[in-house]
């Protein structure tokens, strides 16, 4: 099977780093386009008011998460490797599925959180929900 487009949702975690490296290797082998998607829950721009209603420590964490995620992407990317970076705001699973519906990837490569059955049930798992709801193939990298 020839893949032409791969989507890899990322954050600054180690599992995202492993998923990104896997997706890069696969994209190189298949000569596929790679879309890297980072979803934040919200930003200070989410609030229409001039002064955000979000506490500084929350907004600061969102900004630092974006910086950390972009730094992780840069560390993983081989020199001269072409990819598209996308950033969305919202609920991660919903935004990933919406992006996939718009971009029509052949494969979504995501990192697994490594939660056990009980922890995954209570905390929820983006990778598990993608496996269940995505209209395309999903590969979970541990």
N, C-alpha and C positions, 0 to 999 in steps of 0.2 A: 504494500500500500504506500503510495506516494503522498506525503503531507505537503501542502503548499502554505499553510498558515497555522501558527501555533500561538496560543494565548497563555501567558504565565502571569497570574496575579501574585503580587509580592507585597511584603512588608519588610521590616528590618530584621526579622527573625532568622535563626540558623536554618530552619526548615525551608524558608523561602529562598535562602541562598543556595541550598542544595537543589531545590526545584529549578531555580534559574539556571544553575550550571548544567543540569540535566537537559533542560529545554534548549540551551545554547548549543550543546553538543548535537542534539537531535536536529535542530534547525540547520546546523552546518552540514550534517550528513545528508539531510533531505533537500538542502538548498531551499528551505522554507523561510517565509517571512515570520519574524518574531515580534509579537506585541507584548509589551511589559506593562501591566496595569497595577497601579497602586490606588487603593480606595481608603479615604479617610472618613471617619464618621461625620465630622463637621469641621468647619474652620471659622475663624472670626468673621469671614465674609458671608457666612451662612445667615447671620443675623442682619436684617435690613437696617437696624439702628446704627447710628454713627459710633456709639460706644457699645461694644459687644456686651451681651448679657452673660457670656461665658466667663467663668473665673479664669484669671491669668494662668494659674497652674494647669488648667485643662487646655487652654489655647496654646500655651507653651509646649505642652506635651505633644500636641498635634503637629506643631511646626517642627519640633525636634525629631518626631517620628518621620516626617517627610524628608528632612535632611539626612537622617540615618538611613532611610530606605534608598535614597538616591546615591549615597556613598557606597552602600552594599552593592547596588547595581553596577556602579563604576568599577568596583573591585573585581566583580565577576566577569565583566565584559572583556573579551579578547580585543586587542588593538585592531582597529578598522572593521570591527563587526557591526553590521548595520541592523538596527532595530528601531521600533517606534515605542516611545514612552507615553503613557496616558495616565492621567490622574483624575479621579472622580471623587465626589463627596456623597456619602450616603451609607446605607447598610451594605456591607461588603458582598454578601451573597447576591442580593438584588442587583447591585451595580455590575457585578461580574457577569451575571446571567444576561442583563440588558446589553452589556458590551458585546457579549458573545452572540446575541441575537442580531446585533447590528453588523458585526464584523465577520461573522460566519467562519470561525476557525475550524480546522479539521480536528484539533486536539486542544484540550485545556490541560496544562501541567501545573499542579498545585502541590504545595508542601503539606504534609500531614502534621498535625499538632502533637501526635504521639500520646493523646489522652487514652486512658482506659475506657471501658464501656460505661462505667458509672460516671466518671468525670465528663466524658463526652456527652452523655445524656443531659447532665445538669448544665454544663457550660455551653453546649452546642458546638458544632464543628463545621466550619466553612467547607472544608474538603468533603465531609460526609454529605452535606446538603448539595454540593455541586454534583457529586456522584449520583445522587437521587434525582435531581431536578434538571440538570443540563440536557440539552437536546443534541449534544455532540459527545464524543468520547472524552473521558476524563482520566488522567493518570495521576495518581497520588504518589509523591516521592517522600519516603520516610527519612 
